[in-house]
Amino acid sequence: MEGDATVTHSRGPERLDLRTTTMSSAAPSPFEFAGTVYSHGWAVLHPNRWDGGRRALIRTERFGAGRVVHLEVTGTGRADRQRVRIDVRHEGELGPSERKAVTRSIRRMLRLDEDLRPFHAQCRKAGGRWEAASHGLGRLLCSPSVFEDAVKTICTTNVQWGGTRAMVRGLTRNLGEPGPLSGDNSEGFPNSFPTPEAVAAADGRTLEGARLGYRGPYVRELAERVTAGDLDLEELRTRDASTEEIRRELLAIKGVGPYAAATLLMLLGRYDHLAVDSVFRTFVSGRYFEGRVPADGDAREIYADWGRWKYLGYWFDLWQGLDEEL
């Protein structure tokens, strides 16, 4: 999974003794890096940043107790022979276990270990606007932890995209940990995403500063449950259970309704539920019902033939018509 690591040394702001460790990891064939990262809004939610000029995903990540590094991730090579390059900027030594942790996090974010060959085959069969997805797309960016994905998903409910970005930015700024290049001497690096422990321990004023609104108590309770060991979100990624069983557990989390549950199922690699929200309804109404708003059941039926790939079938149907900044 991990290629050879090389380390260089440099002097950073305030004479920090920074080092850069460069690693690479194999990608499946085909794989399109920029299309994977930028085909989903997570690319621009802190602590992620998309550098369109360099086609690079920038992220600040916390490993262990107080160890915060900055990551720059790029794709190299052709779609049928691509590797992912990871440049890690850090202080001190980056040990073998930390290098492995970095690689695991990036592989998880880019969904590199998911087998999407059946989805690509279905895209080729569908043809038309889905054909492009068969050339290395389909892996929608997620977070290293299910907790981060859950919090971000809650922050997408009943709000415009700008509000979601502001809430996540506030959480990261108020409760995340800074890396060596965060803060006043920043090169565009935010703090890391806050841990469940940090959110659970935050006083009301600090959490209110993120302006989560009614979502604040939901996010706090989620963090408290994870911290107390009452809820193991990471176990949902690997459990041998039906999608319906996982969906029921997600719906039992306060702040997670049918739309949020379907989004989280997608982020867990389960694509057989559709996230029915205003965007979905508006899109299906315009494309398939001549502007008439259909019943949700009729709208869902449009993607019934996609089976366990319903979410991705819808997403790439929608994505072809989007022409805007995330």
N, C-alpha and C positions, 0 to 999 in steps of 0.2 A: 504494500500500500504506500509506503513512504520511500521517497528517493533519498539520495545522499544529501546531507545537510552541510552547508558551508557557512562560515561565520566571518563577518567583517566587523571592525571596530571603528567608531567615529565619536567625535565630540559634538554634543547637542547643545540646546539652550542651557544657559547657566552652567556650562561646562559639565553637563551630564556625560558620564562615560557609557554611551549607548553602543549596543551591538546589534547587528542584523544577522539573523539566521535565515538562510534560504533553503526551502525544502520543495519537493514536488510530489505529486500523487497522481496515479493513473486515473483517467476518466474512461467511462464506457464508450463504446463506438456504436452509433455516432453521438457526439456531444457538442453543443454550441454554448460556450461559456457566457458570453454577453447576453444572449437571448434567454438563458436560464435565469441569470441574476435579475435582469431588468424586466422580465415578463410578470413580475409580481411586486406589489407595493412594499413588501418587507425590505427591499433594497435601500429605501430611503428613510426607514424608521431607525432612530438611534438605538444602539450604537453603531448602526450600519451607515455608510455613505457611499454613493455611487459616483465615481469619477468617470464621466462619459468620455472626456478627452483621452484618457489613458485606458479606458475600458477596464477599470479596476474596482473591485469591491474593497472598501476600507472599513475596518472594524476594530473596536477596542474590546478586549476579552480578558476576563478574570479567571485565573487558574489557581486553585488552592487558596490559602490564607494570604491575602494581601499581595498576590502576584498578578500584576496587570500588564498586559503587553498590547502592542498595536500591530494589526495584521493588514497586509495588502495582498489581495488575491487576484490573480490574473490567469487567463487561459493561454496556452501556447500550442502551436501546431494546428494541423487540419482537423476538421470535425471528426474524421474517421481515425485519427491518431492523435488525440489531444491529451495533454497533461495539464494539471492545475499547479501553478506555481504559487507558493506561499512565502512571502517575506515577513519575518517577525522582527519587530523592533523592540528591544528589551534592555534592561539593565542587568549586569552580571551574567552568570552562566545560564544557559537554557539546557537543562538536563534531558536525558533520553526520555524519561517519563513525560516531561512537559512537551517535548516535541511530538510524542505520540498523541498526547491530549489535543494539541493544536490540530494535527492531521485528522483526528476523529471528529473534532468540531466542524471542520471545513467539509469533510465528506458528508457529515450529517446535514449541514446547511444546503449543500448542492445536491443532495439526494443521490450521491454517486453509486450507492450500492443497491438502488432500486432497479428491478428489471422492468423496463418499459417497452420491451420488444413487442408484447401483445398490443399495447396501445398504439405504437407506431404502425403496426400491421393494420389496425383498424382505421387509422388515419389515411393510410394509402388506399384502403378499400373505399372509404368515404370520399376521398378525392377533394377536388375543389379547394376551398379555403383551409381545409385541414391538412392538405398535403405538406405544407411547410413544416408542420409540427413533427413530421416523420423524419426530418433531417437533423435530429439532435435536440429537439425541444421536449417539453413535458415535465421537466423537473422544476417545480415551482419552489423558489427559495423559502427556507424555513429557518428556525433558530436552533442554536445548539441544544437548548433545553426546552422541554414541553412547557415549563413554567413561563418562560419568556413568550412563547407562542400564545399561551392562554391569556396572559395579561394583555398582550397586543391585540388579540382578537376581541376581548372585552372592550378595549378602547376603540374598536371600529363600530360598535353598536350605536344606532340612533344618532349619528353625527356625520358631518361632512369630513372629507379626507384631511383637510387642513386642521380640523379639531383633533383628529387622531394623531397627526404628527406632533401637534403641540403638547398633547397629554404624554406621549411617550418621551418626548424631549424633556418635559418637566420631571418625569420620574427618573430618567437617567441623570439629569443634572443635579437633582436634589438628593438622590439616594444611591447612585452608582459610585464606583471608585475611580479616581483619576489614574491614568497611566503617566509615564514619564513625559509625554508630549501633550497631555491634556491641559486645559486651563489657559492662562494669559499668554503662555508661550506656544500655544497650540499651532499645529500645522493642519488643522481641520479635524483633529481627533476628539471625539466626545469622551465622556466617562464610560465605564462599562455598564452593562445592564444590571440593575440592582438584584441582589440575591433575595430569595424568600425571607431569609432572616432579617435583612435590612428593612424590607417592607413591613414585616410583622412588628419590628421594634420601633418603627418611625412614630413620632408623636403626630397628633392630629394636624397641627399647623404645617408640618413639613409635607405631609401627604396632601393636604388641601392645596399646597403651593403648586402641585402638579395639575390642579384644576380638572380633576377627574369627574367632578359632579357626583351624580348618583352612583357612579361606578366605583368610587373610592372605597366604600364599605365592602363591596364585592371583592376588590383586589386585595384589601387587607385580610379578609376572611380566608381567601384562597392561600395567601402567604402564610397565615397562621396554621392552616391545616397541613400544608406541606412541611412547615418547620416542625410541627408537633409529630409528624409521622402518620397523621391520620389519613393523608392522601398521597399516594405514590404516583405522580403523573408520569414519571419516566417509564414506569412499568407498562403503561398503556402502549408504548411503542413496540414492545416485543411480546405482549401477551397473546397466547393462542386462544382467541375468542372471536365470536362473530362481530361484524360491524354493529349490529343492533345492540349487542351487549355493551360494547364500548360507547356507543351513542347514549344509552341510558345512563351510564356513569357520568358522561360529560354533562348531560342535562341536569344531573343532580347537583352540579356546581352552581352556586348562586351567581347570577349574571350571565349564564350560558343558556340561551334559548335555542330553538331549532336552527336559525341561521348560524349562530356562533358554533354550535355543535358540528354542523356540516363543514364549516371552515376548519375547525380543529381536526376533524376526521381527515380532510385533505392533507393537512400538515403532518398527520400521522401515517400518510401513505394509503389511506382508504378513500376511494374516489366514487363510491356508489351512492352518495347522497349529494343533492344539490343545495347550495346555499341560496335560498330564496329570499331575496331582499329587494329593495327598490331598484337597484341596478339590474338585477335579473329580470324583474317584471317589466321594466321599461324596455330593455333590450329585446326580450321575447315578443312583447307587444308590437314593437316596431318592425321586427324582421319577419315574424311569422303570422301575425294576426291583424295586419293592416292598421295598426294603431289602436285596435280594440284591446282592452285589458281583459285577458282571459282569467278563468279560475286557476288557482295554483296547480290543481291536478292536471288541467289541460296543458298548462305551461311546462310542467315536468315531463309530460308525455313526449314532448319534442325530442328529448334526449334518451328516451327509453331504450332505443336500440344500442346505446353505448354500454349497457350493462354495468360492469364494475368500473368502467371508465367515464361514467356520466359527468363528473365534475370537470375532468380535463376536456371532454368533448365540448361542453358548454364554454369553458374558459377560452379555448382557442377559437371557438366561434365568435365570442365577444372580442377577443384581443385583436383579431384582424381588422376590426373597424375602429380601434382606438388610435388616436394620434394626438397624444398629450403628454406632458411631463407628469411623472408620478408625484 
